[in-house]
Amino acid sequence: MINLASRDVLHGWGKFLFTGIGLGLLIGATLTMAGVFRGMVDDGQVLIDNSGADLWVVQQGTLGPYAEPSSIRDDVWRGIVGIQGVAETGNAAYLTIQMQQAGKDTRVMIVGIEVDRPNRPGAPPYLTSGRPILQGHYEAIADEKAGLRLGERVRIRRHDYTVVGLTRRMVSSSGDPMIFVSLKDAQEIQFLKDNDALVNERARTATNPAFNRPGVPGLLEAAQASATQARNVNAVLVRLAPGTDADVVAGDIRRWNRLTAYTKAQMEDILVAKLIATSAKQIGMFLAILAVVTAAIVAFIIYTMTLAKVREIAVLKLIGAKNRTIAAMILQQAMALGVIGFLVGRMAAGLWGPAFPKYVLLLPQDAIGGFAIVLTICALASSVAIRAALAIDPAEAIGG
Amino acid sequence: MDTPAIKLTGLKKRYGTGDAAVDALKGVDMTIWPGEVVGLVGPSGSGKSTLLKCLGAVIEPTAGHMELAGEVIYDGVWKISDLRALRRDRIGFVFQAPYLIPFLDVTDNVALLPMLAGRDNAAARKRALDLLTALDVRHRAGAQVSQLSGGEQQRVAIARSLANHAPVILADEPTAPLDSERALAVVRILNDMAQQYNTAIIVVTHDEKIIPTFKRIYHIRDGKTHEEAGEGRPI
């Protein structure tokens, strides 16, 4: 038996192909939206995985350090490192800033890490080029996405930093590239006041009789010195010894250190379920609307194509073609349109995905799921045209 | 000539009900024999198309009796359950315009019918090529429909109507879009095919050019037919 659908498609292949390409671009936009969501989840996952931590110790009652501000003293690690099962700790400071680079604004997350030895929790797990931070000040490691080159000098707040290393896939939960600096530098960037504010603060302290007491030498200087020292960090990242139960250690830290400690699973929940929940709903809504729009467009295209063949369908019915032959022709054309649309869409998403400012992750399982959804939509959408075709009276082929 | 190809007795068709009812056919009697080409003529609105649709099992008559090659297919109700198969296997159609399927080539347009009837592709294509040869369009077998002239398209349409060895062919104004020469050529072909395949052909027409060629003519007016002998002018 002749395949009527394929013959019809081949007969008007140009029109069919261009229609498929148009549909494909829409499907490409839908796949990209799914990729944006996957990218957000992956950014959060990568942030957790690449930090090298098993526990995050933050200010009590906060969801820090990524979802909420958290500020703790930089010596609380001393009380943590002694807990059984803790292998290593690392102070970390996080700050998102807008940075001017090569004449354009770049949003980056500054990460302060302890640089006394490599692979402290919080440090980038690997470098794609360059070396680790060796000096205590004014050296930086940047994620490649920040657009910086090795040896380039970059101004962050009051100081210039030299990029000594590059890393990859080190981004914040918002997808902003990270720039790693020493903890001291990060504390200064984050907590220190500017020069004018310091001068004002010193003058204010000097006029305060509580700090400027006659007969108490050194008190004023000590008070003023404390204003120029940054002793806070955002979190202490904890690496546990193998075989240690993270929940038990986290419970000990909460109980004895009056701090909040999150395990990896809890941090995943914060980053993936809580932090991007609204964005996920937003994207979900958008995907649902795009699916409806796609269905409507496919239905309209197939319906129009069917109506353009009323006479042929009437003749087919008159000469004895079964309803299922005609229905199969329309269904197969809808499916073919879906296949072309999906292939074009997948290619389009693959081409324009990397150009997006945030990470777009196109997973094979999403592509398979998307393909199934597209075919389902096409099948459902074709039902409108099939109903119209089956309602065509074979008598229409006979004049009068 | 013992069994008529078509026999109609008191065939009626009413559209609508009550005051809005219209009697399109008011008791049509008609007998057509195998191998015969008969004209069905009448003015617009006389009931030609309605009669053709009833004969083609496209619409159901309201009353009467209808036989096709000796088998009763209507007697107050349809006696055949699968009207689609009846149309496919036992009635051929030739339309005013050829109405070929534009996305199939010439051979497949003809072979489609036997394929729809379940014949294998090779046999269906052989039948199609035989008919195209008989109708002198074999040389266009691989062509697309849009590449054919009007006359060639009509020949292919005739070939399609014969593809399933139908005992009856209903031709609805088959010469309307053609000039005199081509119109007469089509009638000649219909006569040849009727003879060659022993098929009864009813030609609905009001084309003055071809009416004198029929040996028998049914005139239809106000839903009733009367038979008269035609001139049977040689073509």
Interface residues (C-beta under 8 A of the other chain):
Chain A: M1 I2 L4 R7 D8 L10 H11 G12 R311 E312 V315 L316 K317 L318 I319 G320 A321 K322 T325 D393 P394 A395 A397 I398 G399 G400
Chain B: K48 S49 T50 L52 K53 G56 V58 I59 R84 A85 R87 R88 D89 F93 F95 Q96 Y99 I101 P102 F103 L104 D108 A111 L112 L113 M115 L116 A117 N121 Q144 R160 D172 E173
